[in-house]
Each structure stands twice: as structure tokens, then as C-alpha cells.
Amino acid sequence: MFSVIIRQPEKAETKAKLVPGIYRLGSSPASHIQFPRPEISAKHCLLTVTEDSIKVTDAGSSNGTFVDGRRLGAEPADAQIGSTIKLGMVEIFVEENVTPQADPVKSFSPALTSKVLADPRRQEEIAREIAKSADKIKTFEGRDKIPVLKISGIPEDSRPIVQEIKKQAHGELMKRLNLKRMAISGASEEELADKAKGTIHDILSELTVSLPYGVTLEKIETEMVHEAIGLGPLEDLICMNDITEIMVNGPNNVYVERAGILFRTDTAFADDNQVMAAIERIVSPLGRRIDESSPMVDARLKDGSRVNAIIPPLSLIGPTLTIRKFSKTPFTVHDLINFGSMSPEMAKFLDICVKLRKNIIISGGTGSGKTTLLNVVSSFLPERERIVTIEDAAELQLKQAHVVRLEARPPNIEGKGEIKIRDLVRNSLRMRPDRIVVGECRGGEALDMLQAMNTGHDGSLTTIHSNSPRDALARLETLVMMAGFDLPLKAIREQVASAITIIVQVDRHKDGTRKVSNISEITKMEGEVITMQDIFIYKHEGWSPDGKIIGKHVGCGNIPTFMEDIKRAKLELDISIFADGRGDYRK
């Protein structure tokens, strides 16, 4: 339990006891603790009190809330016994309460205005509100919080001060050095880096502001150099191989996914302008643009990592950036087997399907690993064939020698010059391809893809967004309809059944692991229904105590209908891999 001593100008010192609850401090009569002073905002700050802690949160005050001399940012700060909380000219000293707990309203009656105390109903309302907030604290404390991944090493409560220093330093940097003009004039990256480092070092050396605890000039200087000539905090994150996703929600909130778990990082950009500068550095070399007239863009990094950016006015929290990182060394089929994403039998079967020129669709949800699996399956393509890849933003990393990479193009500032994936698919048919690999079918190009598969371009690969093999067929029908032709549904299904042989379903589970959950074969048409059979599935058996999925990949007892093709091609395949291992799966 805690007590507080409240000191304010021209008033007697008062002492009050705090019971667990949430207390609103401000100049408004609606405050639990009211200070009717001009420098204090109507809703100035909140005190969240538990049995053993006090957290202070600034509520958007005009002149700030301070704990032990440090101004609070967006995050709450702990007030320990002996701490001083300052609101304008009011000082609140925290001390340990050694007396029995008292009623919260009576305890605070010296600090409340006579107008509030004169209304018994208002006293009862405050008591009820504090009692409710105490229950809320118990509930919230039990909830899972997003863990913090330490990248910069700057303490969280020091970040607002660091951000302010960086803003002021960036303003001075712009006055002393025009990096954009130097780049246009032909200065090399090394010259830009040396000049920026020297100027930033001089600016920070002139600082008269004392740095908060745990922060050094070297750390601030490194962050500023990255923001001035690189991608800011993203520079360190991109170099970390175990990070698979980077999410920037405005300048102050940078999240990452590592090993399937979401983390909030302790790093941040200086302001919105620095986030915009990083986005510009990514999209400009690709001939793409982002501004208010075109506030969304898809792009890629040099290593092929996928980038999406969306800025105000569409994003209400500031510039937002999402990077789907790809490994610098592309995953191989052996990696996926070691990860447990597929079994050796599955890999062998897919290898044979590719060699037999069977058309394959990889299906899955967002972030399930479709592109990674497509890369792996594409590695089975023979070296002696001409491969044409078609993508919205080039991500595939094929290692074969004879590969032609095509990438769609967005419209220019006048709304002209757009080249869609569908245009590239049609053009690729004139390029003498042995195999066509489409990064993702998401529109009318699905019809052109099916027609290519049905007219001699066997062995093509693509991906599609769906939650199951059966859903993939329904989505494929929808995409064909988007081509703008009024085709009968039966005709579309006949095209699909004739073109597609294998659907591989990949799923992302709640523990962050990606697994091939189904390998299904399209067999034939019965009436107006496309029939399928599962060849392999992932049999889910439960969850481990630490939240990891338990299961195994098993055969379903169904023999592929093209076994004769396998024999004629003289490819070795042990039929026992298809043995039914599901056990009680169907019960």
C-alpha cells in the first residue's frame, strides 16, 4: 500500500492513502484528484495503483507529466517509494503506507474540491469507479503482453527524450548538409556516408542537453546515420537472419516476427519524415512512387524481400511499412524437411510431379509460406529448360541458369503505362517457355494461366490464396470470372480439372510453424463437380506444454492416378509411401 504527500503553491500540504484502482488527475471536476490550476490540463495523467506498484501515464497533457525529473512519453512509468510526480507546479511524493487501508474518497478528501465533496452522489460515484478499476487491474495483469525485443539498447522510458534530440539534430543536419543534392550531383555512397557521419558527430558534440540514463551519444549517432543515408532502424533488423517480418506502425512502433512470435522492438524512427525517407529509398530505385495521389505501393528489397507501404491519408497512424523478409540463403527442400514443414516422402512425390510436368498450385493463407514453398518446388525444375517467372514484385530466387524474370509495372503519375500480370502471362506464351511460374494468381490472369496449361505448357507452377484445396478450386473459379468473359461455370470447371493436377496446401499454425497440410490430386469431373483425393495430409495430434503443435505427415492410402506415367518415365517411387497412416483420423 502507498500514501502520497501533495504539495501545491499557496495551499497546505496534504496527505492521502491510495487503495488499488485507477485515479484520474487533472483540473476537470470529473477528476478523482482535482487541481484547479491553469497549467494543469483537464485530464492530465492517470495513476494505476496495485498492491505493490504505481504506474503513471500521461493523458495527453499540454505541458507534460514528470516522474523523478523525466518527462513521460506514450508509455507509462513506475513510481517507486520516494519518487516525485510533478504536474505543473504540483508535486506528489510517494511514500509507503504503514497504517490500515482507508476509504479512497475520504483519503483523498483534502485534495478534492469542496464542490465535489459537497455532492454525496459524486462521492459515491467516485468510490464505485475506483472499485471497478481495481477489478480491471487484476483482469489486465493476467493478459499476455507483447514481449519487447531489445535492438537499440535504449531504455523505453528514455526513448521520448532521444526522439526529441534526434528531431532537433535532423533539423540542424538539413541546414548544414543537403544529402539529396549531393546524391543527384553524383556523389558516391561512401562519400555521402562519410560526410553525413562527420556532420552528425559535430552536431551531437554541441549538445548541451544531458542524456538520460543508459543512452550514449554513440547510440544516437548510429541511429541518425542510418536514418540519414539508410533505412533507419530497419538496417539492423534486416541484417538479423532470424527475423522473418518487420512491421512499422508509424515512427514510434516497430514490431517484428521472430520464430513465429510477435515482438515489439525498443527502436524507433525520429518522426514521420524519416519513415517516409526510408520508404522512398526502397521504392525509388525500382521506378515506383508513393505520395498522396498514390498512397500505396508494393516493392522489394535487393535480396528479394517483399515490401508494402501505405501512407496518410489512408493510414491514420502515420506511414506504415511491412517487410516480408526472405532468407539471404534460400531454403532448400532439406531445410523444410528439417523444420518439419514436410516429410521426405512428400518432397520425393513433388519432385516426381515436377519432372512429369504436372501442373501444380500451391495454396495457403497470408504469411503461410507459399512463396517459400514455390521456391523450393521450383528447384526441382530441370536445368536444361527455359523458365519464365512472372510476378507482381519479383521475389522468386531460382538457381537455374536459363531463367527469364518478368515483373509487372504500376501506372505512372498520369495513370498510364500499367503492365498487369495478365499481360505478362499472355506475352510469355510468345517467349518459347518450357515452364511458366506465376508468383501469385489474384485476378483475370488465372484464365490465361489455365489456357496455357491446357495448350502445351505443362509443368507450370503458381500460388493462390485459400484455406483448403477445395477452397482453392472455388477461388480459382472466381478469379477466372474476373477475366471479364461470361463463361459457363461447367466450362470453367472443365478447364480447371483438365489443367491442374496437384494442389499443395500450406498452413501457418498458431505456434508460428508452417506446414504442408495437404497434397491433393484432382482426379476427374463427375457431373459438374470436380473430384479430388488426398495423397498426403498432416495429422494433428495435439499441443505440447510449451504451446508447440504435435503431429506428423502421413499418407492417405490413395494411389495417384498417374502411376503409369511414373513407370513409363522410369522414375523410382516406392508405392508404400502412400500407405494410410491416419489411424483414427477419420473417426
C-alpha positions in Angstrom: 0.0 0.0 0.0 1.1 3.6 -0.7 0.5 7.1 0.6 1.2 10.3 -1.2 2.1 13.8 0.0 0.7 16.6 -2.2 2.3 20.0 -2.3 0.9 22.9 -4.4 1.5 26.6 -4.2 -0.5 28.7 -1.7 -2.1 25.6 -0.2 -1.4 23.5 2.8 0.4 20.2 2.3 -2.0 17.3 2.3 -1.5 13.5 2.7 -3.7 10.8 1.2 -3.7 7.0 1.1 -4.0 5.0 -2.2 -6.1 1.9 -2.5 -5.8 -0.2 -5.7 -7.5 1.5 -8.5 -7.1 3.9 -11.4 -7.1 7.6 -10.4 -7.6 10.4 -12.9 -5.7 13.6 -12.1 -6.4 17.0 -13.7 -8.2 20.3 -13.5 -11.6 19.0 -14.5 -14.2 18.5 -11.8 -14.6 14.9 -13.2 -11.1 14.1 -11.9 -10.7 11.8 -8.9 -8.0 14.2 -7.7 -8.6 17.7 -8.9 -6.1 20.5 -9.1 -7.9 23.7 -10.5 -4.8 25.3 -11.8 -4.2 27.0 -15.2 -1.0 24.9 -16.0 -2.7 21.6 -15.4 -4.8 20.0 -18.2 -8.4 18.9 -17.7 -7.3 15.3 -17.9 -3.6 15.5 -17.1 -2.5 12.0 -16.1 -3.6 8.6 -14.6 -2.3 6.7 -11.6 -2.7 3.0 -11.8 -2.3 1.6 -8.3 -1.9 -2.0 -7.3 -0.9 -3.5 -4.0 2.8 -3.3 -4.9 3.2 -0.7 -7.7 2.1 2.7 -9.0 2.2 3.3 -12.8 1.9 6.9 -14.0 0.5 7.5 -17.5 0.4 10.9 -19.2 -3.1 11.5 -20.6 -2.1 13.9 -23.4 -1.4 16.9 -21.1 -0.2 20.2 -22.7 2.9 20.6 -20.6 3.8 17.1 -19.6 3.9 14.8 -16.6 7.3 14.2 -14.9 8.4 11.3 -12.7 11.7 11.9 -10.9 12.5 14.7 -13.4 11.9 12.6 -16.5 9.1 13.6 -18.8 6.8 10.8 -19.7 6.2 9.7 -23.3 3.5 7.4 -24.6 4.5 4.6 -22.3 3.7 4.5 -18.5 6.4 4.8 -15.9 6.8 3.2 -12.5 6.7 5.5 -9.4 8.6 3.9 -6.6 8.6 4.7 -2.9 10.5 8.0 -2.7 9.6 9.1 -6.2 8.3 12.5 -7.1 5.5 13.0 -9.6 5.2 16.6 -11.0 2.2 18.2 -12.7 2.9 21.8 -13.5 3.6 23.4 -10.1 2.1 20.5 -8.2 4.4 17.9 -6.6 3.2 14.5 -5.4 5.7 12.5 -3.2 5.2 8.7 -3.0 5.8 7.0 0.4 4.9 3.7 1.9 1.6 3.5 3.8 2.1 1.8 7.2 -1.5 2.5 8.5 -4.6 0.4 7.8 -6.2 1.0 4.4 -8.8 3.7 4.4 -11.8 4.6 2.2 -10.4 6.0 -1.1 -12.8 9.0 -1.2 -12.1 10.0 2.4 -8.4 9.5 1.9 -8.5 12.0 -0.9 -10.9 14.5 0.5 -8.2 17.1 1.3 -7.2 17.1 -2.4 -10.7 17.2 -3.8 -12.5 20.5 -4.4 -15.3 21.5 -2.0 -17.7 21.5 -4.9 -17.1 17.7 -5.5 -17.2 16.9 -1.7 -20.4 18.8 -1.3 -22.2 16.3 -3.5 -22.7 12.9 -1.8 -23.8 11.3 -5.0 -20.5 12.4 -6.6 -18.6 10.8 -3.7 -20.4 7.5 -4.2 -19.8 7.6 -8.0 -16.0 8.1 -7.5 -15.9 5.3 -5.0 -17.7 2.9 -7.4 -15.4 3.9 -10.3 -12.3 3.3 -8.2 -13.7 -0.1 -7.0 -14.4 -1.1 -10.7 -10.9 0.0 -11.8 -9.3 -2.2 -9.1 -11.1 -5.2 -10.7 -9.9 -4.1 -14.1 -6.3 -4.1 -13.0 -6.5 -7.7 -11.8 -8.0 -8.7 -15.1 -5.5 -6.8 -17.3 -2.5 -8.0 -15.3 -3.2 -11.6 -16.3 -3.3 -10.9 -20.0 -0.4 -11.7 -22.3 1.7 -8.8 -23.3 3.8 -8.4 -26.4 7.4 -9.1 -25.4 10.0 -6.4 -26.1 13.0 -7.3 -28.3 16.0 -5.2 -27.4 17.7 -3.9 -30.6 18.9 -0.4 -29.8 19.5 -0.9 -26.1 17.9 2.4 -25.3 15.6 2.1 -22.2 11.9 2.5 -23.1 11.3 5.5 -20.8 14.3 7.3 -22.3 13.1 6.9 -25.9 10.9 10.1 -26.0 13.9 12.2 -25.0 16.1 10.5 -27.6 13.4 11.1 -30.2 13.3 14.8 -29.4 17.1 15.1 -29.6 17.1 13.3 -32.9 14.4 15.7 -34.3 16.4 18.7 -33.3 19.6 17.2 -34.7 17.9 16.3 -38.0 16.7 19.8 -38.4 20.3 21.1 -38.0 21.6 18.4 -40.3 19.3 19.6 -43.1 20.6 23.2 -42.6 24.3 22.1 -42.9 24.1 19.3 -45.4 21.9 18.6 -48.4 22.4 14.9 -48.9 19.8 14.6 -51.7 21.5 17.3 -53.8 24.9 15.6 -53.2 23.4 12.3 -54.4 22.0 13.9 -57.5 25.3 15.5 -58.3 26.9 12.1 -58.4 28.5 11.7 -55.0 29.2 8.0 -54.2 27.6 6.2 -51.3 30.9 6.2 -49.4 31.3 10.0 -49.8 27.7 10.5 -48.6 28.2 8.2 -45.6 31.5 9.9 -44.6 30.0 13.4 -44.9 26.9 12.5 -43.0 28.8 10.8 -40.2 31.1 13.8 -39.8 28.3 16.3 -39.7 26.1 14.3 -37.4 29.1 13.8 -35.0 29.7 17.6 -34.9 26.0 18.4 -34.3 25.7 15.9 -31.4 29.0 17.1 -29.9 27.5 20.5 -29.5 24.6 19.2 -27.4 24.0 20.9 -24.1 21.2 18.6 -23.0 22.1 15.9 -20.5 21.4 12.4 -21.9 19.1 10.1 -20.0 20.5 7.1 -18.1 21.5 4.2 -20.4 21.9 6.4 -23.5 25.2 7.3 -25.2 26.0 9.8 -27.9 27.3 6.9 -30.0 23.9 5.1 -30.0 22.1 8.3 -31.1 24.8 9.0 -33.7 24.4 5.4 -35.2 20.6 5.7 -35.4 20.9 9.2 -37.0 23.4 8.0 -39.6 21.2 5.0 -40.5 18.2 7.4 -40.9 20.2 10.0 -42.9 21.6 7.6 -45.6 20.0 4.2 -45.0 16.7 2.7 -43.8 16.9 3.9 -40.2 16.1 1.2 -37.6 15.4 -1.2 -40.4 19.2 -1.5 -41.1 19.8 -3.6 -38.0 16.6 -5.6 -38.4 17.2 -6.6 -42.0 20.6 -7.9 -41.0 19.1 -10.2 -38.4 18.5 -13.6 -40.2 16.1 -14.9 -37.6 13.6 -12.1 -38.2 11.0 -13.0 -40.8 8.7 -10.0 -40.7 9.2 -6.3 -40.0 6.2 -4.1 -39.3 6.5 -0.3 -38.8 3.3 1.3 -37.4 4.3 5.0 -37.6 7.7 6.2 -36.3 7.4 5.0 -32.7 6.1 1.5 -33.1 8.4 -1.1 -34.8 7.3 -4.7 -34.5 9.0 -7.9 -35.8 8.2 -11.6 -36.1 10.9 -14.0 -34.9 10.5 -17.7 -34.8 6.7 -17.2 -35.3 6.4 -14.9 -32.3 5.5 -11.2 -32.5 7.8 -8.8 -30.7 7.8 -5.1 -30.1 11.3 -3.6 -30.5 12.9 -0.8 -28.4 13.9 1.0 -31.6 12.1 3.8 -33.4 12.4 6.4 -36.2 12.9 10.1 -35.4 9.5 11.1 -36.9 7.1 10.5 -39.9 9.5 12.2 -42.3 12.2 9.6 -41.5 9.8 6.8 -42.2 8.8 8.4 -45.5 12.5 8.8 -46.4 13.1 5.1 -45.8 10.1 4.2 -48.0 11.4 6.5 -50.7 14.8 4.8 -50.6 13.2 1.5 -51.2 10.8 2.3 -54.0 12.7 4.9 -56.0 15.3 2.6 -57.4 12.5 0.4 -58.7 10.9 3.2 -60.6 7.9 3.3 -58.3 6.4 6.2 -56.3 4.4 6.9 -53.2 2.7 10.1 -52.4 -0.8 11.4 -51.5 -2.1 10.7 -55.0 -0.7 7.2 -54.9 -0.5 6.3 -51.2 0.1 2.6 -51.5 3.0 0.7 -53.1 4.4 -2.8 -53.4 8.1 -3.1 -53.8 11.1 -5.3 -52.9 14.5 -5.1 -51.3 17.7 -6.0 -53.0 17.6 -9.5 -51.5 14.0 -10.0 -52.9 12.2 -9.4 -49.6 8.6 -8.2 -50.2 7.7 -4.6 -49.1 4.3 -3.0 -48.8 3.9 0.7 -47.7 0.8 2.7 -47.1 0.9 6.3 -46.0 -1.6 9.1 -44.9 -4.3 9.9 -45.7 -5.1 6.2 -46.0 -3.1 5.3 -42.9 -4.3 7.1 -39.8 -1.3 6.3 -37.6 1.4 7.7 -40.0 3.5 5.9 -42.7 3.1 2.2 -42.3 5.7 -0.3 -43.7 5.6 -4.1 -43.8 8.5 -6.2 -45.0 8.3 -9.9 -45.5 11.9 -10.9 -45.2 13.4 -13.7 -47.3 16.5 -15.6 -46.1 19.7 -14.5 -47.8 20.3 -18.2 -48.5 17.1 -19.5 -49.9 15.6 -22.5 -48.1 16.1 -25.9 -49.7 13.9 -28.9 -49.6 16.2 -30.4 -46.9 15.6 -27.3 -44.8 11.8 -27.7 -45.0 12.1 -31.4 -44.0 14.3 -30.5 -41.1 11.8 -27.8 -40.0 9.1 -30.4 -40.1 7.2 -28.5 -42.8 7.0 -31.6 -45.0 8.1 -35.2 -44.9 10.8 -36.8 -47.2 8.0 -38.8 -48.8 6.1 -35.6 -49.7 9.3 -34.0 -51.1 10.0 -37.1 -53.2 6.5 -37.1 -54.6 6.5 -33.4 -55.5 9.9 -33.8 -57.2 8.4 -36.6 -59.4 5.3 -34.5 -60.1 7.6 -31.6 -61.4 9.7 -34.0 -63.5 6.5 -35.4 -65.0 5.4 -31.9 -65.9 2.3 -31.9 -63.8 0.7 -28.5 -63.2 0.9 -27.6 -59.5 -0.9 -24.9 -57.5 0.4 -24.0 -54.0 -2.5 -22.8 -51.8 -2.4 -21.1 -48.4 -3.3 -18.0 -46.4 -1.3 -14.8 -45.9 2.1 -15.5 -44.4 1.7 -19.2 -44.6 4.9 -19.7 -46.7 3.5 -20.1 -50.2 6.3 -18.2 -51.9 9.0 -20.1 -49.9 7.4 -23.4 -50.9 7.2 -22.3 -54.5 10.9 -21.5 -54.5 11.6 -25.0 -53.1 9.3 -26.7 -55.6 10.9 -24.6 -58.5 14.3 -26.0 -57.5 13.1 -29.4 -58.9 12.8 -27.8 -62.4 15.4 -29.2 -64.8 18.4 -27.1 -65.7 18.0 -27.7 -69.4 14.6 -26.0 -69.7 13.7 -22.4 -70.3 11.8 -21.0 -67.3 9.8 -17.8 -67.4 8.8 -16.3 -64.0 6.0 -13.7 -63.7 5.5 -11.7 -60.5 3.9 -8.5 -59.2 7.1 -7.7 -57.3 10.0 -10.1 -58.1 10.6 -12.4 -55.2 11.4 -15.8 -56.5 15.1 -16.9 -56.3 15.5 -19.6 -58.8 19.0 -21.0 -59.2 18.7 -22.5 -62.7 20.7 -20.8 -65.4 18.0 -20.3 -68.1 15.5 -18.2 -66.2 13.7 -15.1 -67.6 12.3 -12.9 -64.9 9.3 -10.6 -65.6 7.8 -8.1 -63.3 4.5 -6.2 -63.5 4.6 -2.4 -63.6 2.2 0.1 -61.9 0.7 3.1 -63.7 2.8 6.3 -63.9 1.8 9.6 -62.4 -0.6 10.2 -65.3 -2.3 6.9 -64.7 -0.8 5.3 -67.8 1.8 2.7 -68.7 0.5 0.0 -66.4 1.5 -3.6 -67.3 -0.5 -6.2 -65.4 0.4 -9.8 -64.7 -2.2 -10.9 -67.2 -0.4 -9.0 -69.9 2.9 -10.7 -69.0 1.3 -14.2 -69.0 0.0 -13.6 -72.5 3.3 -12.3 -73.6 5.2 -15.2 -72.1 3.5 -17.6 -74.4 5.4 -16.0 -77.3 8.8 -16.5 -75.5 9.1 -20.2 -76.1 8.8 -21.1 -72.4 9.2 -24.7 -71.2 7.8 -23.8 -67.8 5.8 -20.8 -66.7 6.0 -19.9 -63.0 3.5 -17.2 -61.8 4.2 -15.8 -58.4 0.6 -15.5 -57.5 -2.8 -15.7 -59.3 -5.0 -13.0 -57.9 -7.1 -11.8 -61.0 -8.0 -12.5 -64.6 -4.6 -13.9 -65.3 -6.0 -17.2 -63.9 -7.8 -17.7 -67.1 -4.7 -17.2 -69.3 -2.8 -19.4 -66.9 -5.3 -22.3 -67.3 -5.3 -21.8 -71.1 -1.5 -22.0 -71.2 -1.6 -25.2 -69.1 -4.2 -26.7 -71.5 -2.3 -25.8 -74.6 1.1 -27.4 -74.3 2.7 -25.5 -71.4 2.6 -28.4 -68.9 4.6 -28.3 -65.7 3.6 -24.8 -64.8 3.5 -23.6 -61.1 1.6 -20.8 -59.3 0.2 -19.9 -55.9 -3.2 -18.8 -54.8 -4.8 -17.5 -51.6 -7.2 -20.0 -50.0 -7.7 -22.1 -46.8 -8.0 -25.6 -48.2 -7.6 -27.5 -51.5 -11.3 -27.4 -52.1 -11.4 -23.7 -51.4 -8.6 -23.2 -53.9 -10.8 -24.6 -56.7 -13.6 -22.3 -55.7 -11.3 -19.3 -55.6 -9.8 -20.3 -59.0 -13.3 -20.3 -60.5 -13.9 -16.8 -59.1 -10.6 -15.5 -60.5 -11.4 -16.8 -63.9 -14.7 -15.0 -63.8 -12.7 -11.8 -63.1 -11.2 -12.1 -66.6 -14.4 -10.5 -67.9 -15.7 -13.3 -70.0 -19.2 -14.7 -69.4 -18.1 -18.4 -69.3 -20.5 -21.1 -68.0 -19.4 -22.5 -64.6 -19.2 -26.0 -66.0 -16.8 -24.8 -68.8 -14.6 -23.2 -66.2 -14.5 -26.3 -64.0 -13.7 -28.5 -67.0 -10.7 -26.2 -67.8 -9.6 -26.4 -64.1 -10.0 -30.2 -63.9 -8.1 -30.6 -67.2 -5.3 -28.2 -66.4 -4.5 -28.7 -62.7 -3.2 -32.0 -61.4 -1.8 -31.3 -57.8 -2.9 -28.8 -55.1 -0.4 -28.3 -52.2 -2.0 -26.7 -49.2 0.4 -25.0 -46.7 -0.8 -23.5 -43.4 0.6 -21.4 -40.6 -0.3 -22.6 -37.2 -0.7 -20.6 -34.0 2.8 -21.5 -32.7 4.2 -19.8 -35.8 5.2 -23.0 -37.6 4.4 -23.5 -41.3 3.5 -27.0 -42.5 2.2 -28.6 -45.7 -1.2 -29.8 -44.5 -2.4 -31.4 -47.7 -1.2 -32.7 -51.1 -4.3 -33.4 -53.1 -4.8 -34.7 -56.6 -7.6 -33.6 -58.9 -8.9 -36.8 -60.5 -11.8 -36.0 -62.8 -15.2 -34.4 -63.3 -18.4 -36.1 -62.1 -21.3 -34.2 -63.5 -20.5 -30.6 -62.6 -18.3 -31.4 -59.6 -14.5 -31.6 -59.6 -13.4 -34.7 -57.7 -10.2 -34.8 -55.6 -8.3 -37.3 -53.4 -5.8 -36.6 -50.7 -2.4 -38.1 -51.2 -0.7 -36.8 -48.0 -2.0 -34.9 -45.0 -0.7 -33.5 -41.8 -2.2 -35.4 -38.9 -2.6 -33.1 -35.9 -2.3 -34.9 -32.6 -2.3 -32.2 -30.1 -0.2 -29.5 -28.4 2.9 -29.7 -26.2 3.0 -28.0 -22.8 5.1 -25.1 -24.3 2.4 -24.5 -27.0 4.1 -26.3 -29.9 2.0 -28.3 -32.3 2.3 -32.1 -32.2 1.6 -34.2 -35.3 3.1 -36.0 -38.3 2.8 -36.2 -42.1 1.1 -39.4 -43.3 -0.1 -40.9 -46.4 -3.9 -41.3 -47.0 -3.9 -44.7 -48.7 -4.8 -43.2 -52.1 -2.6 -44.1 -55.1 -2.1 -41.2 -57.7 -3.9 -41.9 -60.9 -0.7 -41.2 -62.9 1.3 -44.1 -61.6 1.6 -45.5 -65.2 3.2 -42.1 -66.2 5.8 -42.6 -63.4 6.6 -46.1 -64.6 6.9 -45.0 -68.2 9.3 -42.2 -67.2 11.4 -44.8 -65.3 11.3 -42.7 -62.2 11.8 -44.6 -58.9 9.0 -44.3 -56.5 8.2 -46.7 -53.7 4.4 -47.2 -53.6 4.5 -47.9 -49.9 4.9 -44.1 -49.2 1.1 -43.7 -49.9 0.1 -46.2 -47.2 -2.7 -45.0 -45.0 -1.1 -43.7 -41.7 -4.1 -41.7 -40.5 -5.2 -44.3 -37.9 -8.4 -42.9 -36.2 -8.1 -39.6 -38.2 -11.5 -40.3 -40.0 -13.4 -41.4 -36.8 
